[in-house]
C-alpha cells in the first residue's frame, strides 16, 4: 500500500502560525527543506539574514522569515521568533 502524502495549504499554515503573507496565497506544502535544496511543494525558513541571497534562487513554495525581504518573488510567511 502506497503512503499518502499529507499536505497543508498556505492558508492553513497562516492560520496555524498567525503569520503575515507576503506573496502568493495559493500553494500546497508537503514537506520542508533548506533554502538551497527546496523544491516546489516544500517550505523553508530563513533564520539568519546572511542566507537571504538564497531567496532569489530557492524553488520553495514558501519561506518562513522574521521580516519581509522586499524584491524577492518567493512567497514569504513573516512570523515572530
Secondary structure, DSSP 8 states (H G I E B T S, - for coil): -------EEHHHHHHHHT-EEES----EE-EE--TTT--TTEEEEE-SGGGGGGGTT---SEEEESS--TT--S-EEE---
